[in-house]
Amino acid sequence: PQLSATSMDAKRRKKRRELSSEQKAEIKDAFELFDSDNDNAITYHEFKVALRALGFDLKKSEDDSGKLSQADFTEIVTDMLLDRDPTDEIVRAFKLFDDDDSGKITFRNLKKVAKELGENMSDQELRAMIEEFDKDGDSAISLEEFMAIMTGEA
């Protein structure tokens, strides 16, 4: 049987609207963390802090001076998470590595991040990581090369 374009779109939207159990747990943990008075509701201020902790900025148009229940919080954050552009997330991750804004992830950048994360990797291992994905031979990872790594196209 043929599916109409609208039913295919509805199925795609439904599938897209589901969070992983890990994401759901992260939302629940964030709510509980910022529900400082344990009344199962958070104030607008607590909401702003929770969203910032999850990597979001709250726009003025979304301001509200009342309280949010955990269900409302979950619904809002779910929509925000599902509306994120994966490309933007990859660019944001790239910029965390490219701390000197050179447009490349160099050996120095990678070594610094590995140290900050507590990863005990030798210089040889770090250089091997760059060599494996450095398609243009400049001894660094460009944004395009990083995109390929993150999307599994490397």
Contacts in CASP RR format, 6 or more apart in sequence:
PFRMAT RR
TARGET T0000
AUTHOR 0000-0000-0000
METHOD contacts of the structure
MODEL  1
PQLSATSMDAKRRKKRRELSSEQKAEIKDAFELFDSDNDNAITYHEFKVA
LRALGFDLKKSEDDSGKLSQADFTEIVTDMLLDRDPTDEIVRAFKLFDDD
DSGKITFRNLKKVAKELGENMSDQELRAMIEEFDKDGDSAISLEEFMAIM
TGEA
3 11 0 8 1.000
16 82 0 8 1.000
17 78 0 8 1.000
17 82 0 8 1.000
19 27 0 8 1.000
19 78 0 8 1.000
19 81 0 8 1.000
19 82 0 8 1.000
23 81 0 8 1.000
24 74 0 8 1.000
26 54 0 8 1.000
27 54 0 8 1.000
27 73 0 8 1.000
27 74 0 8 1.000
27 77 0 8 1.000
27 78 0 8 1.000
27 81 0 8 1.000
28 70 0 8 1.000
28 74 0 8 1.000
30 50 0 8 1.000
30 53 0 8 1.000
30 54 0 8 1.000
30 77 0 8 1.000
31 42 0 8 1.000
31 50 0 8 1.000
31 70 0 8 1.000
31 73 0 8 1.000
31 74 0 8 1.000
33 50 0 8 1.000
33 53 0 8 1.000
34 42 0 8 1.000
34 46 0 8 1.000
34 47 0 8 1.000
34 49 0 8 1.000
34 50 0 8 1.000
34 53 0 8 1.000
35 41 0 8 1.000
35 42 0 8 1.000
35 46 0 8 1.000
35 70 0 8 1.000
36 46 0 8 1.000
40 69 0 8 1.000
40 70 0 8 1.000
41 67 0 8 1.000
41 68 0 8 1.000
41 69 0 8 1.000
41 70 0 8 1.000
42 50 0 8 1.000
42 67 0 8 1.000
42 68 0 8 1.000
42 73 0 8 1.000
43 66 0 8 1.000
43 67 0 8 1.000
44 63 0 8 1.000
44 64 0 8 1.000
44 65 0 8 1.000
44 66 0 8 1.000
44 67 0 8 1.000
44 68 0 8 1.000
47 58 0 8 1.000
47 68 0 8 1.000
47 73 0 8 1.000
48 58 0 8 1.000
50 73 0 8 1.000
50 77 0 8 1.000
51 57 0 8 1.000
51 58 0 8 1.000
51 77 0 8 1.000
51 80 0 8 1.000
52 58 0 8 1.000
54 77 0 8 1.000
54 80 0 8 1.000
54 81 0 8 1.000
56 77 0 8 1.000
56 80 0 8 1.000
68 76 0 8 1.000
87 147 0 8 1.000
90 146 0 8 1.000
90 147 0 8 1.000
90 150 0 8 1.000
90 151 0 8 1.000
91 143 0 8 1.000
93 146 0 8 1.000
93 150 0 8 1.000
94 105 0 8 1.000
94 143 0 8 1.000
94 146 0 8 1.000
94 147 0 8 1.000
96 113 0 8 1.000
97 105 0 8 1.000
97 109 0 8 1.000
97 110 0 8 1.000
97 113 0 8 1.000
97 141 0 8 1.000
97 146 0 8 1.000
98 104 0 8 1.000
98 105 0 8 1.000
98 109 0 8 1.000
99 109 0 8 1.000
99 112 0 8 1.000
99 113 0 8 1.000
100 106 0 8 1.000
100 108 0 8 1.000
100 109 0 8 1.000
102 109 0 8 1.000
102 140 0 8 1.000
103 142 0 8 1.000
103 143 0 8 1.000
104 138 0 8 1.000
104 140 0 8 1.000
104 141 0 8 1.000
104 142 0 8 1.000
105 130 0 8 1.000
105 140 0 8 1.000
105 141 0 8 1.000
105 146 0 8 1.000
106 130 0 8 1.000
106 139 0 8 1.000
106 140 0 8 1.000
107 123 0 8 1.000
107 126 0 8 1.000
107 127 0 8 1.000
107 130 0 8 1.000
107 139 0 8 1.000
107 140 0 8 1.000
110 126 0 8 1.000
110 129 0 8 1.000
110 130 0 8 1.000
111 123 0 8 1.000
111 126 0 8 1.000
114 121 0 8 1.000
114 126 0 8 1.000
130 139 0 8 1.000
130 140 0 8 1.000
130 141 0 8 1.000
131 139 0 8 1.000
133 141 0 8 1.000
133 145 0 8 1.000
133 146 0 8 1.000
133 148 0 8 1.000
133 149 0 8 1.000
133 154 0 8 1.000
134 140 0 8 1.000
134 141 0 8 1.000
134 145 0 8 1.000
135 145 0 8 1.000
135 148 0 8 1.000
136 142 0 8 1.000
136 145 0 8 1.000
141 149 0 8 1.000
145 154 0 8 1.000
147 153 0 8 1.000
148 154 0 8 1.000
END
